[in-house]
Amino acid sequence: MSGTYGTQVIESVAVRRRRLREAWLFGAERAKNTLNEQTGRVLASVMIGALACAGCAGVAYFKSSQAKEKQPTPTSSTTGPVNPSPSK
């Protein structure tokens, strides 16, 4: 009997704390918005944005590395002086 009473007290305290927290955060419109729904939406939005940024950065890195590989390396072949001095 005491175990169920203790469980009821713990659950009622948890409900009271949740209601007080939601009243403090959302005011009179706490029935429309709950912390769990809003937090989930915000976290999902942040994760989608982070994935989009990471994808853009990855594509940019891949394209720049491919462009560097395709550029021909300049070879300098010196066979003689560029401006020969006049012969006497």
N, C-alpha and C positions, 0 to 999 in steps of 0.2 A: 504494500500500500504506500509506504513512504517513497519507494522508487518512482512510482508514477506521479506522486505529488511533486517530487523534486524535478522531474522532467517537465511537468506543467509549468513550474515556476521559471525554469530556465527558458522554455519556449516563450512564455509571456514577456520575460525581460528582453529577449531578442526581438520580439515583435514591437515592443515599446521603443526600443532603441532605434529600430529601423524607421518607425513612424516619426520619431523626433528628428532623426537625421534628414528624412525626406521633407518634413515640414520646414526645417531650417534651410535646406537647399532650394526647394521649389516653391515654398510659400503656400498660398491657397490652392494652387493648381497641381498639387502633388498627386492627385488621382490621375491626371493626364500623363504625367511623366514620372517614371521611376528611375532610380539611379542605375539599375542594371540595364535597362533598355538603352539609355543614353550612353552609358559607358561602352556597351557593346558596339553601338553604331560608331562612336568616335574611334575606338580601337580598330574596327574594320576599315574605316576610312584611312586611318594612318597607315595601316598595313598595305592597303591597295596603293596608296601614294608612294610608299617606300619601294614597293615592287616595280612601279612604273619608273621611278627615278633610277633604280638599279638597272633596269632593262635599257633605258636610254644611255646610261653611262657605259654599259657593256657593249652596246652597238657602236657607240662613238669610239671606244677603245679598239674594237675589232676593225673598224673601217680605217682608223689612223694607222694601225699596225700593218694592214694590208697595203695601204698606200705607200708606206715606207719600204716595204719589200719590193714593190713594183718599180720604184725609182731606180734608174740605172746609176751605177756608181761611176763617177767621172774618173777616167784614166788619163793621166798626164804622160805623154810620151815626148820627151825632149830629144830631138835628133841633132839639134844644133842651136846656136844662139838665135834669139828672136830677132834682134836687129844686128845683122852682121856689120862689122866695121869695114869700111871701104879698103880695098886692097891697093897697095902702092906699087 
